Amino acid sequence: MGRFYILLCFLALVIVPAFGQHDSVKAKALLNKAIDYDDKNQLAQQLPYLLEALAMSRKADYHFGVSRSLGLLGDYYREKGNLSKALDYYYKGLRYDERNNDKNGILIKTSNIGIVYDLQGDLDKAHVFYASALEMAVELDRQLDVANQYVNLANIFSAKGENEKALIYQFKALEIDQKLNDERGICADFSNISITLGDLGRRDEAQDYAFRALELARKMKDYYMVALNMKNIAEDYQELGKLKLARTYFEESLKLMYTVDNIEAASEFEKDVSTFYSSIGEPAKALDHYKQFIVLRDSVFGVRATEEGMRAEMNYEFEKKRTATKFEHDKKIYRLETRNRLNKQLGIFLGIVLLLLLVLLFFVRRAFSNKKRLADFLATEDQRKEILLQEVHHRINNNLQIISSLLILQANAAEDERLYEYLMQSQNRIQSLAVLHELMYDTGSPLEVDLQQYLDKILDFHRDVLATTRNGISIETHIQPLSLPTKLAVPLALIMNELVTNAIKYAFGDSAEGKISIGFTPEANDPSSWIMTVADNGIGMPPDSEKRKDSLGLKLVNLMTRQIKGQLTSENNGGAVFTMKFSLK
C-alpha cells in the first residue's frame, strides 16, 4: 500500500505539470482568438473565449493570462456600454496585478478605470485615476503613455470648464509627441489645442493651430483628419462671424468626408452642416442636410445589423466544424505525447500503470466531452434561434423604414397640400411602428418594451422636426418607468403620436412659442390603472371640434382606445387636454 501511494505521488509530480503547461498554451490561443474577434468588431463571439481563457489561466496559474483576460473582459463590457461590469473587471485585474507587482498591468488597469469614471460623468474620480496612471507611466519611462495621460487629464479639465489647465496638459502632450516624432499624435494635439483655444475665445490662435493640424493631416494623407480639421476651422469662422468662409469650409469638409468611406462620420457631418444652415437662416438647406443625416444614420444601422447577422451565422458554421476537427486532432496528439513521455520516465511497469490510468481517463473524458458537446449544442441552438428572431425584427424594421422613406418622397413630390399632410401623417405612424421593432432588436426582448424609452424615441422624431420648422414649440414628458407587452405598447404609442401631431398642427396657430406636455402615471388608489395625458397651452379646442371627430387621426385614436378598453376624455383647460385612463389587467 505504501509503495502504491509513493507511485501515485510520483505520477502526480509528472502528469500535473504537463497538464498545467498544456492549459497555459490553450489559454494563450484563446486570448489570441478573442483579440482577433475584437479586431473584427465581433463582440458577441469574443466573450466565450475570454471567459474560457480566464478560467484556463487561473487553473494553470498563468499570471499574464489572468491579468490580460480580466483587462479584455473590462474592455468588452465597456464597448457594450455596461460600465458597472467593466469597472468590476478592471478592479479585479488591478488587485490581481498589485498582488503580483505587475506595474505594466497596474498602469493599464488604472488608466482604464479612469476612462470608465470619465464616461460615467464622475470627473473627480476619473481625475484621481488618470493622475495615478500618469505617475506610473513616468516611473516606467513610458513616454507614449505619459502623453496619453496628459490628454486624458486635459479632457477632464475641459469638461470642468477649466480650459487654461486643459491647455497646459495639451501642450505637455504635444511636447512629448514632438520628441517621439509621432505625427499622428502631433496632429491630434494641434486639433485639441485649437478646440480649447476656441473655447477660451482666442479664435485667431485657435485658427492657427487648426491650420497646422490641417497641413499635417494633408501631409500624412489622412483625409479623415483633414475633413475633421476643416470642420473645426469652419466652426471658428462661424464664431468670428465670417459666414462665407465658414460655409466654404463646412461644404468642403462634408464633401471630403464622403470620400473616406465612413458613413457614420458623414452622418454626423451632415447634422453639423444642417445646424449651421439653420443658424444662418437658411431652413431649406438645413432641412435637406438633416434629411441626409437621417438617411445615413438609418443606413449605418441597417448595414451593421445585416453584416453582424451574416457574420454570426457564418462564424457559427465555421466554428462548429473547426472545433470538431481540432478536438479529434488534439486528443490524438495528447495521447501520443503522454504515452511516450511516461514510457521513457517510468519503464515497463510504470507504462502498464499509466495505460490503466489513461484508459480510465479516456472513459471519464469521453463521458465529460459527450456531456459538454450536448450542452454546447443546446446553447448554440438557442443562440441561433435568438439570432433568427432578431433578424426577423430587423427585416420588419428595415421594410418599415423603406415604406417611411417612400412616403416622404411621395409627400415631397405632391403638389396638393392636403395630400402632402396625409402622406406625412402616414409616414409618422409608420415611424412609430419602426421605433418599436428597433427597440426590440436592440434590447433582444420580443415580448416586452420599455414604454418610457419607446415614447421618448417617437417624441425625438417630433422634436427634430420642430427644431427645423417651429423652434419655439417644446415637448415635455413626465413618464414613469414601465415595461409593457408589445400588444399594449403599440396602441398607446399610436394614440400619443396622433394626439401630439394634432397639437402641433392645430394648437398654436401662428404663435411662435408653445409647450406640449405628455404624462404617464399610475392612479393613486389603483396601481393597476394608469392615466395618459396629452396637453398643450395653445388656443384650445374650438366649439366646432365635433367636426374633427370624422378625421382619420381621431378615428384611429378612438379605435385604439376601444382596443385596450380605455376611456378617453377631452377638455379645454389653459389649452386642449386629452386624458385616457386604462387598466393593465
C-alpha positions in Angstrom: 0.0 0.0 0.0 2.8 2.4 0.9 4.6 1.7 -2.5 1.3 2.3 -4.4 0.9 5.7 -2.6 4.5 6.7 -3.5 3.8 5.6 -7.1 0.7 7.8 -7.2 2.6 10.8 -5.8 5.3 10.3 -8.4 2.7 10.2 -11.2 1.1 13.4 -9.9 4.5 15.1 -10.0 5.0 14.1 -13.6 1.5 14.5 -15.0 0.1 17.6 -13.2 2.9 20.0 -14.5 2.3 18.6 -18.0 -1.4 19.4 -17.8 -0.7 22.8 -16.4 1.7 23.6 -19.2 -0.9 22.4 -21.7 -3.5 24.7 -20.1 -1.4 27.8 -20.4 -0.8 27.1 -24.1 -4.6 26.8 -24.6 -5.1 30.0 -22.6 -2.8 31.9 -25.0 -4.6 30.5 -28.0 -8.0 31.5 -26.6 -6.7 35.0 -25.8 -5.4 35.4 -29.4 -8.8 34.3 -30.7 -10.6 36.8 -28.5 -8.3 39.6 -29.7 -8.9 38.6 -33.3 -12.7 38.9 -32.8 -12.2 42.3 -31.1 -10.1 43.5 -34.1 -13.0 42.4 -36.4 -15.5 44.1 -34.1 -17.4 40.8 -33.5 -18.0 41.3 -29.8 -20.7 38.6 -29.5 -18.1 35.9 -30.5 -15.4 37.3 -28.2 -17.0 36.8 -24.8 -16.9 33.0 -24.6 -13.2 32.9 -25.5 -12.4 35.5 -22.8 -14.2 33.6 -20.1 -12.6 30.3 -21.0 -9.2 31.9 -21.2 -9.7 33.4 -17.7 -10.7 30.0 -16.3 -7.8 28.2 -18.0 -5.2 30.8 -16.9 -6.4 30.6 -13.3 -6.2 26.8 -13.5 -2.7 26.8 -14.9 -1.6 29.7 -12.5 -0.7 31.7 -15.7 -0.3 35.2 -14.4 -0.1 37.1 -17.7 -3.2 35.2 -18.9 -5.3 36.1 -15.8 -4.3 39.8 -16.0 -4.9 40.0 -19.7 -8.2 38.2 -19.6 -9.6 40.5 -16.8 -8.5 43.6 -18.7 -10.0 42.4 -22.0 -13.3 41.5 -20.2 -13.4 45.0 -18.9 -12.8 46.4 -22.4 -15.6 44.1 -23.7 -18.2 45.3 -21.3 -17.1 49.0 -21.7 -17.6 48.7 -25.5 -21.0 47.1 -24.9 -22.0 50.0 -22.7 -22.2 48.0 -19.4 -19.9 50.4 -17.5 -20.6 48.9 -14.0 -19.5 45.4 -15.1 -16.5 46.9 -16.9 -15.5 48.6 -13.7 -15.8 45.4 -11.8 -13.4 43.5 -14.1 -10.9 46.4 -14.2 -10.8 46.5 -10.4 -10.3 42.7 -10.2 -7.5 43.0 -12.7 -5.9 45.9 -10.7 -6.0 43.9 -7.4 -4.5 40.9 -9.2 -1.7 43.0 -10.8 -0.9 44.7 -7.5 -0.6 41.3 -5.7 1.9 40.2 -8.5 3.6 43.6 -8.7 2.9 43.8 -12.4 3.5 47.5 -12.9 2.6 47.4 -16.6 -0.8 45.8 -15.8 -1.3 48.3 -13.0 -0.8 51.2 -15.4 -3.2 49.9 -18.0 -6.0 49.0 -15.5 -5.6 52.3 -13.6 -6.0 54.3 -16.9 -9.0 52.2 -18.0 -10.7 52.7 -14.6 -10.3 56.5 -15.1 -11.8 56.2 -18.6 -14.9 54.4 -17.2 -15.4 57.0 -14.5 -15.0 59.7 -17.2 -17.7 58.0 -19.2 -20.0 57.8 -16.2 -19.5 61.6 -15.6 -17.7 61.2 -12.3 -14.9 63.6 -13.3 -13.3 63.8 -9.8 -12.7 60.0 -9.6 -11.5 59.9 -13.2 -9.0 62.7 -12.4 -7.6 60.7 -9.5 -7.0 57.6 -11.6 -5.6 59.5 -14.6 -3.2 61.2 -12.3 -2.2 57.8 -10.7 -1.7 56.3 -14.2 0.4 59.4 -15.2 2.7 58.8 -12.1 3.1 55.2 -13.0 3.9 56.0 -16.7 6.6 58.5 -15.6 8.1 55.9 -13.2 8.2 53.3 -16.0 9.5 55.9 -18.5 6.7 55.1 -20.9 6.6 58.4 -22.8 3.7 57.4 -25.1 1.6 56.6 -22.1 2.7 59.8 -20.4 1.4 61.7 -23.4 -1.9 59.8 -23.3 -2.5 60.6 -19.7 -1.8 64.3 -20.3 -4.5 64.1 -23.0 -6.9 62.4 -20.6 -6.3 65.0 -17.9 -6.8 67.8 -20.4 -10.2 66.3 -21.3 -11.2 66.3 -17.6 -10.3 69.9 -17.2 -12.1 70.8 -20.4 -15.2 69.0 -19.1 -15.0 71.0 -15.9 -14.7 74.3 -17.8 -11.1 74.8 -16.6 -9.7 75.4 -20.1 -6.5 77.1 -19.1 -5.4 74.0 -17.2 -6.5 71.8 -20.1 -4.3 73.8 -22.4 -1.3 73.3 -20.2 -1.6 69.5 -20.4 -2.3 69.6 -24.1 0.9 71.4 -24.7 2.8 68.9 -22.5 1.4 66.1 -24.6 2.4 68.0 -27.7 6.0 68.3 -26.4 6.3 64.5 -25.9 4.8 63.7 -29.3 7.2 66.1 -31.0 10.1 64.4 -29.2 8.8 61.0 -30.3 8.2 62.4 -33.8 4.7 60.9 -33.6 3.0 62.8 -36.5 -0.4 61.3 -35.8 -0.2 62.3 -32.1 1.1 65.8 -33.1 -1.9 66.2 -35.5 -4.3 65.2 -32.7 -2.6 67.6 -30.2 -2.9 70.5 -32.6 -6.6 69.8 -33.2 -7.3 69.6 -29.4 -5.3 72.8 -28.7 -7.3 74.5 -31.4 -10.6 73.5 -29.8 -9.6 74.6 -26.3 -8.3 77.9 -27.6 -11.6 78.4 -29.3 -13.5 77.7 -26.1 -11.3 80.4 -24.4 -12.3 82.9 -27.1 -8.8 83.1 -28.6 -10.1 82.5 -32.1 -7.1 83.7 -34.0 -4.7 81.4 -32.2 -7.3 78.6 -32.5 -7.3 79.0 -36.3 -3.5 78.9 -36.4 -3.4 75.5 -34.7 -6.3 74.2 -36.7 -4.5 75.1 -39.9 -1.3 73.5 -38.6 -3.3 70.3 -37.9 -4.9 70.5 -41.3 -1.5 70.9 -43.0 0.0 67.9 -41.1 -3.1 65.7 -41.9 -2.7 66.5 -45.6 0.9 65.6 -45.4 0.0 62.2 -43.8 -2.8 61.8 -46.4 -5.2 61.2 -43.5 -8.3 62.5 -45.2 -10.5 61.8 -42.2 -8.3 64.2 -40.1 -8.3 66.7 -43.0 -12.1 66.7 -43.1 -12.3 66.9 -39.3 -9.9 69.9 -39.0 -11.7 71.7 -41.9 -14.9 71.4 -39.9 -13.1 72.8 -36.8 -11.9 75.8 -38.9 -15.4 76.3 -40.3 -16.8 76.4 -36.7 -14.1 79.0 -35.8 -15.0 81.1 -38.8 -18.7 80.9 -37.8 -17.9 82.2 -34.3 -15.8 85.0 -35.8 -18.8 86.0 -38.0 -17.0 85.1 -41.2 -20.0 83.1 -42.5 -18.9 83.0 -46.2 -15.6 81.3 -45.2 -17.5 79.1 -42.7 -19.9 78.0 -45.4 -17.0 77.1 -47.8 -15.1 75.0 -45.2 -18.3 73.3 -44.0 -19.2 72.2 -47.5 -15.6 71.2 -48.4 -15.2 69.1 -45.2 -18.5 67.4 -45.9 -17.6 66.6 -49.5 -14.2 65.2 -48.4 -15.8 63.1 -45.6 -17.8 61.3 -48.3 -14.5 60.1 -49.9 -13.1 58.3 -46.9 -15.9 55.7 -46.8 -17.0 56.4 -43.3 -20.8 56.6 -43.4 -21.2 57.2 -39.6 -18.8 60.2 -39.7 -20.5 61.6 -42.8 -23.8 61.3 -41.0 -22.5 63.5 -38.1 -21.0 66.0 -40.5 -24.4 66.3 -42.3 -26.0 67.0 -38.9 -23.4 69.7 -38.1 -23.9 71.3 -41.5 -27.7 71.3 -41.0 -27.2 73.1 -37.7 -25.0 75.7 -39.4 -27.6 76.5 -42.1 -30.3 76.7 -39.5 -28.3 79.2 -37.5 -27.8 81.5 -40.5 -31.4 81.5 -41.5 -31.4 79.0 -44.4 -34.1 76.5 -43.3 -34.4 74.8 -46.7 -30.7 73.8 -46.9 -30.8 72.9 -43.2 -33.7 70.5 -43.8 -32.0 69.0 -46.8 -28.9 68.2 -44.9 -30.9 67.0 -41.9 -32.8 64.5 -44.1 -29.5 63.2 -45.5 -28.3 62.8 -41.8 -31.4 60.7 -41.1 -30.9 58.6 -44.2 -27.2 58.0 -43.4 -27.9 57.2 -39.8 -30.5 54.6 -40.8 -28.1 53.2 -43.4 -25.4 52.7 -40.8 -27.8 50.9 -38.5 -29.1 48.6 -41.3 -25.7 47.7 -42.7 -24.3 46.9 -39.3 -27.2 44.7 -38.3 -27.2 42.8 -41.6 -23.4 42.3 -41.5 -23.5 41.1 -37.9 -26.3 38.6 -38.6 -24.4 37.2 -41.6 -21.1 37.1 -39.7 -22.7 35.3 -36.7 -24.3 32.7 -39.0 -21.1 32.1 -40.9 -18.9 32.0 -37.7 -21.3 29.5 -36.2 -20.9 27.0 -39.0 -17.2 27.5 -39.3 -16.5 27.3 -35.5 -18.7 24.1 -35.3 -16.6 22.3 -37.9 -13.3 23.7 -36.7 -14.0 22.7 -33.1 -14.9 19.2 -34.0 -11.7 18.7 -36.1 -9.4 20.4 -33.6 -10.8 18.3 -30.7 -10.0 15.0 -32.5 -6.6 16.2 -33.6 -5.7 17.5 -30.1 -6.9 14.3 -28.5 -4.6 12.1 -30.7 -1.6 14.3 -30.2 -2.1 14.4 -26.4 -2.3 10.6 -26.1 0.9 10.1 -28.1 2.9 12.7 -26.2 1.7 11.5 -22.8 2.4 7.8 -23.6 5.9 8.5 -25.0 6.9 10.8 -22.1 5.8 8.4 -19.3 7.3 5.3 -21.1 10.7 7.0 -21.1 10.5 8.0 -17.4 8.9 5.1 -15.7 9.8 2.0 -17.8 7.6 -1.0 -18.5 6.0 -1.3 -15.1 5.0 2.4 -14.9 3.9 2.1 -18.5 1.3 -0.6 -17.6 0.1 1.5 -14.6 -0.2 4.6 -16.9 -2.0 2.6 -19.5 -4.7 1.7 -16.9 -4.9 5.3 -15.8 -5.2 6.5 -19.4 -8.0 4.1 -20.0 -9.8 5.4 -17.0 -9.1 9.0 -18.0 -10.3 8.2 -21.6 -13.7 7.0 -20.5 -14.1 9.9 -18.0 -13.0 12.4 -20.6 -15.3 10.8 -23.2 -18.3 11.0 -20.9 -17.4 14.6 -19.9 -16.9 15.5 -23.6 -20.2 14.0 -24.6 -22.0 15.9 -21.9 -20.2 19.1 -22.9 -20.9 18.7 -26.6 -24.6 18.2 -25.8 -24.6 21.4 -23.7 -22.7 23.3 -26.4 -25.2 22.1 -29.0 -28.2 23.2 -26.9 -26.6 26.6 -26.3 -25.7 27.2 -29.9 -29.3 26.2 -31.0 -30.7 28.7 -28.5 -28.3 31.4 -29.9 -29.3 30.5 -33.4 -33.0 30.9 -32.6 -32.3 34.3 -30.9 -30.3 35.5 -34.0 -33.1 34.4 -36.3 -35.7 36.2 -34.2 -33.5 39.4 -34.1 -33.1 39.1 -37.9 -36.9 39.0 -38.3 -37.3 42.2 -36.2 -34.5 43.8 -38.2 -36.1 42.9 -41.6 -39.5 44.2 -40.4 -37.9 47.5 -39.2 -36.0 47.8 -42.5 -39.2 47.3 -44.5 -40.9 49.9 -42.4 -38.0 52.4 -42.9 -38.3 51.8 -46.7 -42.0 52.5 -46.6 -41.4 55.6 -44.5 -38.8 56.8 -47.0 -41.1 56.2 -49.9 -43.9 58.1 -48.2 -41.5 61.1 -47.6 -40.5 61.0 -51.3 -44.2 60.9 -52.4 -45.0 63.7 -50.0 -42.2 65.9 -51.3 -43.4 65.3 -54.8 -47.1 66.1 -54.0 -48.4 69.4 -55.2 -51.6 69.3 -53.1 -51.0 70.5 -49.5 -53.7 68.2 -48.0 -52.2 65.2 -49.8 -48.8 66.2 -48.5 -50.1 66.3 -44.9 -51.9 62.9 -45.3 -48.7 61.3 -46.6 -46.5 62.8 -43.8 -49.1 61.7 -41.1 -48.9 58.2 -42.6 -45.1 58.3 -42.5 -45.2 59.4 -38.9 -47.4 56.4 -38.0 -45.1 54.0 -39.8 -42.2 55.6 -37.9 -43.9 54.8 -34.6 -44.1 51.1 -35.5 -40.5 51.1 -36.8 -39.3 52.5 -33.5 -40.9 49.6 -31.7 -39.1 47.0 -33.8 -35.8 48.9 -33.5 -36.1 48.8 -29.6 -37.0 45.0 -29.7 -34.0 44.4 -32.0 -31.6 46.5 -29.7 -32.7 45.0 -26.4 -33.4 41.5 -27.6 -36.8 41.4 -25.9 -39.5 40.2 -28.3 -42.3 40.3 -25.7 -41.9 43.5 -23.7 -40.8 47.0 -24.4 -39.6 49.9 -22.1 -42.5 52.3 -22.6 -40.5 55.4 -21.5 -37.7 54.6 -24.0 -40.3 53.8 -26.7 -42.3 57.0 -26.3 -39.1 59.2 -26.0 -37.8 57.8 -29.3 -41.1 58.7 -31.0 -41.1 62.1 -29.5 -37.5 62.7 -30.5 -38.7 62.5 -34.1 -41.3 65.3 -33.4 -38.6 67.3 -31.6 -36.2 67.0 -34.6 -39.0 68.2 -37.0 -39.9 71.1 -34.6 -36.2 72.1 -34.4 -36.1 72.8 -38.1 -39.6 74.2 -38.5 -41.0 75.7 -35.3 -38.2 76.0 -32.9 -40.2 77.8 -30.2 -42.5 74.9 -29.5 -41.2 72.4 -26.9 -42.3 68.9 -25.9 -42.0 67.9 -22.2 -42.6 64.4 -20.7 -43.5 63.1 -17.3 -43.4 59.3 -17.9 -42.8 56.9 -15.1 -40.8 53.7 -15.9 -42.9 50.8 -17.0 -42.4 47.7 -19.2 -45.5 46.7 -21.2 -46.3 43.9 -23.6 -46.0 45.0 -27.2 -49.7 44.5 -27.9 -50.5 47.2 -25.3 -47.5 49.4 -26.0 -48.2 49.9 -29.7 -51.8 51.2 -29.3 -50.6 53.6 -26.5 -47.8 54.9 -28.8 -50.1 55.4 -31.7 -52.7 57.3 -29.6 -49.9 59.5 -28.2 -48.5 60.1 -31.7 -51.8 61.1 -33.1 -52.6 63.5 -30.2 -49.1 65.1 -30.4 -49.4 65.5 -34.2 -52.9 67.0 -33.6 -51.5 69.5 -31.1 -48.6 70.6 -33.3 -51.0 71.1 -36.2 -53.9 72.9 -34.5 -52.9 74.1 -31.0 -50.7 77.1 -31.6 -51.9 78.7 -34.9 -49.4 81.3 -35.9 -47.9 81.6 -32.4 -44.1 81.2 -32.4 -44.0 79.6 -28.9 -45.8 76.8 -27.1 -45.5 73.8 -25.0 -46.9 70.2 -25.3 -46.8 68.1 -22.1 -47.1 64.3 -22.1 -47.8 62.5 -18.8 -47.9 58.8 -18.0 -48.6 58.0 -14.3 -50.5 55.3 -12.2 -53.6 56.2 -10.3 -53.0 56.9 -6.6 -55.7 54.5 -5.4 -55.3 51.8 -8.0 -51.7 50.9 -9.2 -53.1 48.7 -12.0 -54.9 51.7 -13.6 -52.8 54.2 -15.5 -53.5 57.7 -16.9 -52.0 59.1 -20.0 -52.4 62.9 -20.7 -51.5 64.9 -23.8 -52.0 68.7 -23.1 -50.9 71.9 -24.7 -51.0 75.6 -23.7 -52.4 76.6 -27.1 -55.7 78.1 -28.3 -57.8 75.1 -27.1 -60.4 73.2 -29.0 -62.9 75.3 -30.9 -66.7 74.9 -30.5 -66.9 73.1 -33.8 -64.3 70.4 -32.7 -67.0 67.8 -33.1 -66.5 68.1 -36.8 -62.9 66.8 -36.5 -64.1 63.6 -35.0 -64.5 62.3 -38.5 -60.8 62.8 -39.2 -58.6 59.7 -39.7 -56.4 60.6 -36.8 -59.2 60.8 -34.2 -60.8 57.7 -35.7 -57.5 55.9 -35.1 -57.3 57.3 -31.5 -60.9 56.1 -30.7 -60.2 52.7 -32.3 -57.0 52.2 -30.3 -58.7 53.3 -27.1 -61.5 50.7 -27.6 -58.9 48.1 -28.4 -57.2 48.5 -25.0 -60.6 49.1 -23.3 -59.7 52.6 -22.2 -61.7 55.8 -21.6 -60.8 58.9 -23.5 -61.9 62.4 -22.5 -61.0 65.9 -23.7 -61.5 69.4 -22.3 -60.2 73.0 -22.6 -58.0 73.9 -19.6 -55.5 76.5 -20.5 -55.3 74.7 -23.9 -56.5 71.4 -25.1 -56.2 68.5 -22.7 -56.7 64.8 -23.7 -56.9 62.3 -20.9 -57.0 58.5 -21.3 -57.4 56.0 -18.5 -56.7 52.3 -19.0 -56.0 49.2 -16.9 -53.0 46.8 -17.0 -55.1 43.8 -16.1 
